Amino acid sequence: MPGQRGAVPRRLPPFFLGAGAWAVTVLGVRLAELGGLDVALAAFDGLSRWHAHELLFGYGGAVVAGFALTAIPNWTGRLPVAGRALAALWTLWLLGRLGSLLPSLPGYSLLILDAPFLFALALLAGWEILAGRNYRNLGVLALIALLAGANVCFHLEALRLIAAEQTGQRMALAALILLIGLIGGRITPSFTNNWFARTGQPRAATSPPLIEHLAHGLTAAAFAAWIALPEAWVSGGALLAAALAQFARLAGWPGWRTLAEPLVLALHAGYAWIPVGLVLLGVAILWDASLVSGGVHALTTGAIGLMTLAVMTRATLGHTGRSLHASPGTTALYAAVATSALTRVGAALLPAMATGLLPLAGGLWIVAYALFLAIFGPVLLRPRLGNRSD
């Protein structure tokens, strides 16, 4: 019973630190390749696939683990996972990352090293959610399991054991964006209303239940179609319908009224990339296939990059009892990753400018995560001061 045995940890789980360090590493390797260096990595038959895998499953998996292990005790009322269970999960994540860096590691060996982490996370999260009778969050568990399955699919594609083409990558992107839609869709209006209350403004961040259901349902259906039929018109139409529902949902949360607090504004800005990415993917399928990369990077660099940084920074402050206010350094890291997203999507939409924009986007990404490590690393390593969830 992982949530009952260990004492409450004095520090947050190490996954946010791991995510930040790995985000810098992956883009550092990518920039080295763009600079002309011969980067000898055997994993996935090429650096582009390695880059995609390690951002989706390495970085993304670490953020999901860090968030889940921090949030589930609040959802269930059980003690946080600690001790051997936490150490084992951390070790599994590290093994996958180290394995991906070994230039001569066979693909089968990498699969064996890398796959267990996300399945272990799903099992651990499932145990805690079910033991705490927190059935409301079974959707989170299902999406973690989908991410674990996507990782295996990605490996099997690389080993050419299945004929699918980038199916694992699309599954992973769907799982992460649906998680952002589910969790981000709860915390963004909640934290916005809390900030309104603290600043004497009327609470106004809400969207009608019909819009909520449409946003969840249409986005899930659109991703299911895109995973199975990535070039079919029905997928393009579904993605555009989902984008419309997500725009309507976002419009119900008056993010423009949070300009004075970047800690809240970053949540809105990160979420806004979801409908933008869905529109670009839908248009790419129906009219202009060259926009696919723009859509994918709007969802990855934009939605995943900015939203996960916004959540990690806020969770670190809140769960260590610190003031829920963005320092100048925190504001700067938000600005860096937001500009990185704009630049990376711009490089995809304007190929003639890609030579200059790609290194700029990668450099800004590294700056953002280096700032995260510099500002929040010491906070994550020091004992908790308390807990604030507002």
Secondary structure by P-SEA (a helix, b strand, c coil): cccccccccccccaaaaaaaaaaaaaaaaaaaaaacccccccccccaaaaaaaaaacaaaaaaaaaaaaacccccccccccccaaaaaaaaaaaaaaaaaacccccaaaaaaaccaaaaaaaaaaaaaaaaaccccaaaaaaaaaaaaaaaaaaaaaaaccccccaaaaaaaaaaaaaaaaaaaaaaaaaaaaaaaaaacccccccccaaaaaaaaaaaaaaaaaaaaccccaaaaaaaaaaaaaaaaaaaacccccccccaaaaaaaaaaaaaaaaaaaaaaaacccccaaaaaaaaaaccaaaaaaaaaaaaaaaaaacccccccaaaaaaaaaaaaaaaaaaaaaacccaaaaaaaaaaaaaaaaaaaaaaaccccccccccccccc
